[in-house]
Amino acid sequence: MVTYVGWQSFLNSIMLVVMLVLALLCQTASKTHSINCSIYDDPLPIPHNFYKTGEIIIGEIVSQVFLNYDNLSFTEQPMQTLIDEPISVPKNYQHILALAFAVKEINENPTILSNISLGFRIINSYFNARMTYKATLNLLSTQQRFVPNFSCHNQNNMISLIGGCFSEISANIAVILASKKTPQLTYGTFLPSGDEKMYFPLLYRMVPNEAHQYMGAVRLFQHFGWTWVGLLAVDNDKGDRFLQTMLPLLSENAICSAFVIRLPQWSFVDQLIELFLDHVQSYATIFQGKANVLFIYGENPSFQVLRILLFLMPFTSWPPLEKVWIITSHWDFISMSLQKNWEMQTFHGSLSFTVHSDQPLGFQKFIQTLNPSWSKEDGFIQDFWEQAFSCSLKMLMEDEESACTGEEKLESIPGILFEMKMTGHSYSIYNAVYAVAHALQAIYKSISKRRSLDKRNRLLLQNVKPWQVHHFLRSILFNNSVGDTIHFNEDRELVAGYDITNWMMFTNGSVVRVKVGKLEPQAPPGSELTINYDQIMWHHGFNQVLPVSVCNDNCYPGYSRKKKEGEKFCCYDCAACPEGMISSKIDMDACAECPEDQYPNKHQTKCIPRVVSYLSYKENLGIILATLAIAFSLITAFVFVTFIKHKDTPIVKANNRTLTYMLLISLLLCFLCSLLFIGQPGKVTCILRQTAFGIIFSLALSSVLAKTITVVLAFMATKPGAKMRKWVGKGVANSIVLFCSFAQAGICTIWLCTYPPFPDADMHSAYGNMILQCNEGSATMFYCVLGYMGSLAIISFIVAFLARKLPDSFNEAKFITFSMLVFCSVWLSFVPTYLSTKGKYMVAVEIFSILCSSAGLLGCIFSPKCYIILLRPELNSREHLMRKIK
């Protein structure tokens, strides 16, 4: 819809131009009754112009002088009603000087357009559409004659036109030049449209596409963490287009607009007070809001309206604004001469996207030699000089103290009115002149290739038509005098970037602009913006501390954002992270869980590595248990050696010597297998731990059971006629041991084939610890192994308990009974203790149970025998045995 309205306004403009031309031609025809080149009078002459003769002319339309108009009443013919006199915009006078300087350089340079002199013709637009159309038609006519669309005998050959400084002026010029097929190089903005290449095929922009500034602003907001930004846009179709683009772009990048205020366009003088009263509430919105950053879109006319509103605010009760202004390249902080004493402290510390500029060698020297009589053809110099220096160049003066000497220095003019360094717009004009010159040079070379250069060829170059320049202009590529590359893209936009400029406004009217960064649209996404934070000077109200512009205070690490109902997504509450989660950055949308091998610190701001925990040989508990295991192993080995040494004594031979050896070996292995539980769990150790423990213990218990059954069978066989005699011998004992052991081995085999144990890490049992342990794989199989050992122990206990009173000097049944009682007590207490402990202490409980139960078997069964063998050898004899039986 905006595009349709925009092009409808262009069509209306074209109709207005046609009517204007017809009216002017009719007025001329009424005087002479025919159109011819002898007409000298311009029906509406434009006083502010600058003409320099040349064989080829470059035109320029500037906006250097301003006229105020009253509102149109439509009851009388529109007239120029001046408030006092034409108001100069001194800073824009540099646009004129930039073109004059570039033409002077080219004419003095023998390597480009040699033997051809460039001239120029500059006319003022008065910031007005009607006068802009008139100025454009004047440039298409003969000097000091107004005969558009006719070629007269001495008509100046205008090959291209440079202008204007903002979009409305550029569009007004483009409407006329499109029909004349004359290239236009605009150094300001131009309202973007998808069809502009079709409607204005000869329009070139000496500035990059303004849309690049929008993403640049987003990158700037992200760089400084500004998420709550106020938007100010001019109240026209350009402002509508800006908001339609900018608002979604902000949302996509997690930035919110605190408010949107529409700035009025420049209006008629009699409406300014009404505008002021209408926008007092807007000022209150800006002042009272939390947004410390304002992104403003508008061109110089809207900037002047804003300055007037800010100038009048001190007359109300509102204090000055202390904000950060982010400004697009349309503004250059120009001031009209009557505003030179208006304060600009409100804009101190502003950041703007300015067209990239540099300082051509010799430009400052060129403008330093400027004086009121430097060029008689300059129709701008008088108003500029008088209003910039507050003096008069008129000869008749009542007050001689107000007379200009002509020796005034431009360096003394406050920076708000005029800058000695070339501005971005002036630099664009400078490059535009060189672009046209290089296009003409390309035509010159093209002609030279076809024929030898003579006077006739030179005349051919002078007779080049504007539309012919277009073909060469669109493909130019050259480096200017400061080394910048100048060329256009397929949309006829200059391929360049923007400078990030920090503005410092001082109370004496001086202005300092500092380049603090750059925006390069051609850079990879995310790296377009380069900013030097240390060089930025902020508004005095921020005390040189980075301004904060957020809806509410940030949610610091350890907290996450919680949306406020009915508010924009940039407004939120802060909620502490749940237990076990962290937020490591400011304003995180949600808390995050730590990796498994890490856990949150006390403040839940970062994840720290978990402390690896397992029963190791380096800690006291591991050392004690390992020492005990080795000590009991040595004692068992000592007992075994003792029994080997006294293998032929009655006490060793009395209760199946083979089973005794087997029991001692299994007890030795039981003590040693406890060492598998100490140290970092591995795949092999996890598999061997429980299976080796289960099989070895089953071997020991089956040996004990076999010894007990052997005792019972031996005494039952001594009865007369007993049928149990055939069962007495090593066969039964060995069978019991093999059967019981292989049964446990079968259970362990099934376990390993189905759900084998494996190394695991427990992250949850102990806060901040990563417990390395062996996962049993199947708890059912683990308890089956324990249950089987428990059943062997109970059976052994019952059999031994029944055989404890059998008459025998070396009857082991009573000792086995006690040992089984100890064994069962240990393992019955093991189960609840094992289930109630975690980590390395659970492993320590199992090791302790293994050592205690094994030590119980060793001590209860073999300590009496060792006592007799070592301390009472006299009792270890057959005579004592027979005497005891009797």
Buried (B, 14 or more C-beta within 10 A) or exposed (E): EEBEEBBEBBEEBBEBBEEBBEEBBEEBEEEEEEEEBEBEEBBBEBEBBBBBEBBBBBBBBBBBBBBBBBEEEEEEEEEEEEEEEBBBBBBBBBBBBBBBBBBBBBBEEEEBBEEBBBBBBBBBBBBBBBBBBBBBBBBBBBBEBBBBEBEBEEBBBBBBBBBBBBBBBBBBBBBBBBEBBBBBBBBBBBBBBEEBEEEBBBBBBBBBBBBBBBBBBBBBBBEBBBBBBBBBBBBBBBBBBBBEBBBEBBBEEBBBBBBBBBBBBBBEEEEBEEBBEEBEEBBEBBBEBEBBBBBBBBBBBBBBBBBBBBBBBEEEEBEBBBBBBBBBBBBBBBBBBBBBEBBBBBBBBBBBBBBBBBEBEEBBEBBEEBBBEEBEEBBBBBBBBBBBBEBBBEEEEEEEEEBBEEEBEBEEBBBBBBBBBBBBBBBBBBBBBBBBBBBBBBBBEEBEEEEEBEEEBBEBBBEBEBEBBBEBBBEBEBEBBBEBEBBBEEEBBBEBBBBBBBBBBBEEBEBEBBBBBBBBBEEEEEEBBBBEEEEBBBBEBBEEEEBBBBBBEBBBBBBBBEEBEEEBBBBBEBBEBEEEBBBBEEBBBEBBBBEEEBBBBEEBBBBEEBEEBBBBEEEEBBEEBBEBBBEBBEBBBEBBEBBEEBEEBBBBBBBBBEBBBBBBBBBBBBBBBBBBBBBEBEEEBBBBBBBBBBBBBBBBBBBBBBBBBBBBBBBBBEEEEBEBBEBBBEEBBBEBBEEBBBBBBEBBEEBBEEBBBBBBBBBEBBEBBBBBBBBBBBEEBBEBBBEBBBEBBBBBBEBBBEBBEBEBBBBBBBBBBBBBBBBBEBBEEBEEBBEEBBBBBBBBBBBBBBBBBBBBBBBBBBEBBBEBBEEEEEBBEEEBBEEEEE
